């Protein structure tokens, strides 16, 4: 998406389309992986004057409005990325933090079933599984040949 698309997207949410919000969304769209607040801040500062607290507040707003998602390890920095049109599930390597997208959704029918059973309207879900990628697993001697 370009700046015009971000402007319209933000305004459709009933929010003010600020240069910082557009710059954050543009930076996220150019990153090929989830990024920390600090990484996003550095990318935004290349083109716009802003503070890290402004980036953080806007990331939280964009998350609450459903434009971004959060990923991360417990006790570590949260990473943000743009929310995809179709949701994704991921495998995350504990050592190198490589993220692999799982194809297909094993939870779709389960989410509907749980929603019906609990009288709850499920509008979204996500799944992150943590472990070791093949390379890290091999380096740690966990793979059997």
N, C-alpha and C positions, 0 to 999 in steps of 0.2 A: 504494500500500500504506500502511496505517496502522502505528502503533507495534506493535500486536499481531502483525501480519504480519511485521514486521522482527524482532521477538523470536523468533518461531518459525523464521524463515529462518536467523537466526544460530545458534540452538541446533541446528538440523538439521545444521549443518556441524561440530558438536561444539565450538563456541566459546562462550565466555561472552557473554551478551547484556548489554553495558554501556550505560549512558545515552549515552556518547559515540558508540558504534557505531550505535545506533539514530538518534541525532541526525544523524550524517553521512549515513546512508542516507535519512533524511527530507529533509535539505537537498538532496541530489542529486536526489531525486524531484520536488522543487519547482522545480528549475532547468531551464530549457528549452534549455540548451546545456552543453557540457563546461566545467568550472570548474577553476581552479587551486586548489592547497592553500590559498592565502591567502583566496580567495573563499569556499571551503567553511568555513574557520576563522571568518570573519566571520559567516557564516550560522549556524553552530553556536553561537557565542558569544552570539547574541541570546537563546538559551534555556538554555544550559548552560555552566557554568564548565569550561574546558579550556585546554590549551596547544596551540600550533601543532605542536609535536613529537608530541603525542598524536594530533592529526588526521592528520598525515603517516604515523605508524606504523600507524594503523588503516586508512587508505586503502590502504597497501601490503598489509596483511593481507586486506582485502576484495577487492583485486585478485587476490592469490594464491589466494583461495578462489572466484574466478570471479563475484563479485557486481558488480564494477566493471570498466570498461575504461579504458585510457590512450590519450590522443591528444596529439599535439604536433609542433612543428617541431623539427628538430635545433638544439640550442643555445638553445632557449627553454624556458619552464616547461611541465611536463607538465600536461595537463588531464585530469580524471577525469569519468566519467559512469556511470550505472547500466548494467549489461549488459542488453540487451534479450533477450526470450525468443527472438526470431529475430535472427540477427546482421545487422549492417549494414555496408555499405561506404560510404565518403564521399569527396567532393571537398572540398578545403580551399583557400580563397583565401589566398595568401601575403601579400597586402597587408592586407586587412580581417579575416582569419581567419574569414570566413563558412564554415559547414559545411553542405554539401548532401548529403543521404542519397541514395545510388544505389538505385533500385528494382531488384529482382531480384538474383540472384547469378550472375555469370558464372564463378565459380570452383568451384562445387559439383562438377561432374563432373571437373574438372581435379584437385581435391583428392583425390577417390577414386582417380583414375588414378595420381597420384603416390604415394599411400599404398600402393597395390598393388605398383607397380613397385619401391618402396624398402623394402617390408616394414615399413611404418610405419602406425600407426593415427592418422589425422588426426581430432582431436576438435573442432577449431575453426580458424578462420582469419579474417583481416581484411585489408582493402585500403584504403589511403588514397592518393588521388592529389592532388598539389599543383599549383596553377596559379593562375589569376586569374579571379575571377567576372566576369560581363559588365560590371558597373559599373566595377570596378577596371581591367579590360582596356581599356575605353573611355577612362577617364581617363588611362591611360598611352599611348593612341594605338595600341593593338595590334589593334583591331578594324578590319577592312576592311568598308566598306559596299557 
